[in-house]
Amino acid sequence: MKSIHVRDIDPVVLSRLQTLARLHHRSVQGEIRAILAEAARRAPEEHESDHLNLVTVETGAIGTFRREDLYDDAR
């Protein structure tokens, strides 16, 4: 299994991690692994990040767009 070394942890953060670890009956290392696993579960799948989430807003401006304006490519 791979490992990660984290340097310069704020003492307050470390203290709170120790408190969480005690509350969850884990070692600090186990608590950090659980936190990282939960964060990784929330991350989008790689293929989901390939999609654009576009939002349309009304500005009152009138104009047209060419394909090149949007994609910056030559067909």
Summary of the structure (lengths in Angstrom):
residues: 75
radius of gyration: 22.9
end to end distance: 46.9
largest distance: 61.6
contacts: 92
relative contact order: 0.06
helix: 51%
strand: 0%
